[in-house]
Amino acid sequence: MARLKVRGFEIHKGFLSVEAQQALIHALRPVLRAAPLFSPDVPGGGQMSVRMTSAGRFGWYSDKSGYRYIEQHPSGQAWPEIPSDVLRVWTDLVDRDRMPDCCLFNYYGEGARMGLHQDKDEADFSYPVVSISLGDDGLLRMGGTARKEKTESIWLNSGDVVVMGGDARLAYHGVDRIRFRSSRLLPKGGRVNLTLRVVT
């Protein structure tokens, strides 16, 4: 395991063993049954190429009226609880006293990407966003707090964890592409990204 720091982003390479990754995938299956993946609309029109769902007190949501957190899945059901195996990553790297309110689950299929954006829909920026990579490799692009600042990129592999706090908490970042079927963790290929956030 190696710890890198790029533009304020703490990147823990190989933080999760193969066994820990498999345990996370197993723990997430009930979440997906209770809160199926959906493709959010975006305010400018169209849909995201990434499919998503959430667990926890809140789920992140997007439609033509904007970006926000909501307390129920679009089906009307309450979001399921965040699995303890996922929360353990947070307690290992961040805090045992203040737990995250939301675990956003993003699934990247072949050709999916995430444009440069800031995570700024939360009420409290003093806690970091913790990002867990599972499955196929993803090319993370990292910038600064202004969209036009210079960016750097790094490939994230299955089991890597990124902590976005301090100077990186409101930095622009995105996933330009994935290497589809570069990992055997997910039988049908693709990348799962879990982000843990304090919302309130």
C-alpha positions, -999 to 999 in steps of 0.1 A, spaced: 0 0 0 13 35 -9 0 69 1 3 97 -25 -7 133 -23 -16 151 -56 -29 186 -55 -42 180 -20 -59 147 -28 -48 119 -5 -46 88 -27 -42 55 -8 -31 30 -34 -41 -6 -27 -58 3 6 -83 -26 3 -72 -61 -2 -88 -83 -28 -107 -101 0 -119 -67 14 -130 -56 -21 -150 -88 -25 -166 -83 9 -177 -48 -1 -193 -60 -33 -212 -87 -13 -223 -61 13 -236 -38 -15 -259 -63 -31 -287 -57 -6 -284 -20 -11 -289 -24 -49 -320 -46 -43 -335 -20 -19 -325 10 -40 -320 1 -77 -296 20 -99 -311 49 -119 -298 73 -146 -302 109 -133 -313 138 -155 -290 168 -155 -302 205 -154 -289 213 -188 -308 184 -204 -300 148 -211 -289 121 -187 -256 112 -169 -237 83 -184 -231 70 -149 -259 51 -131 -263 57 -94 -280 50 -61 -273 58 -25 -274 45 11 -276 64 44 -298 91 57 -297 110 24 -291 102 -12 -276 125 -38 -300 133 -67 -301 153 -99 -329 163 -123 -338 192 -145 -343 215 -115 -308 210 -101 -286 190 -78 -295 182 -42 -298 155 -15 -331 138 -9 -344 114 18 -359 88 -4 -350 68 -35 -370 80 -66 -392 50 -61 -404 65 -28 -386 40 -6 -362 52 22 -325 47 14 -310 16 29 -284 18 56 -247 22 47 -231 -13 51 -207 -16 80 -179 -28 57 -181 6 39 -183 26 71 -151 9 82 -131 26 55 -144 60 68 -134 51 105 -100 39 94 -91 71 75 -113 99 89 -133 99 121 -150 75 145 -172 102 162 -189 117 131 -202 92 106 -212 100 70 -248 107 62 -246 95 26 -228 68 6 -233 76 -31 -229 46 -54 -218 54 -89 -216 26 -116 -195 33 -147 -203 10 -176 -184 9 -208 -179 45 -221 -192 61 -190 -175 92 -176 -180 120 -151 -172 156 -161 -152 180 -139 -173 191 -109 -171 202 -73 -188 183 -44 -205 213 -29 -241 204 -21 -232 196 15 -238 220 45 -204 212 61 -172 212 42 -150 206 73 -152 168 67 -136 152 37 -153 132 9 -139 96 9 -139 79 -25 -136 41 -28 -127 25 -62 -139 -10 -70 -136 -29 -103 -122 -14 -135 -95 12 -136 -107 48 -138 -87 79 -149 -92 105 -122 -86 142 -132 -79 166 -104 -79 204 -105 -82 233 -82 -111 254 -68 -115 273 -101 -126 253 -132 -99 267 -154 -70 257 -132 -44 233 -144 -53 196 -139 -34 164 -132 -46 128 -138 -39 95 -122 -53 60 -128 -72 46 -99 -73 8 -95 -97 -15 -76 -90 -11 -39 -77 25 -41 -92 50 -17 -91 88 -22 -96 113 6 -106 148 -5 -102 171 24 -86 204 32 -75 222 0 -90 194 -21 -124 194 -5 -138 219 -31 -114 211 -59 -128 202 -93 -124 166 -102 -138 141 -126 -133 106 -143 -124 110 -179 -127 73 -188 -124 37 -176 -105 7 -188 -135 -15 -194 -129 -51 -182 -95 -43 -167 -106 -59 -134 -122 -93 -127 -139 -80 -95 -173 -74 -113 -183 -104 -135 -198 -81 -162 -171 -55 -160 -174 -18 -150 -163 4 -122 -180 11 -89 -172 43 -71 -185 48 -35 -183 83 -20 -189 89 17 -201 123 26 -212 143 57 -242 162 44 -257 182 73 
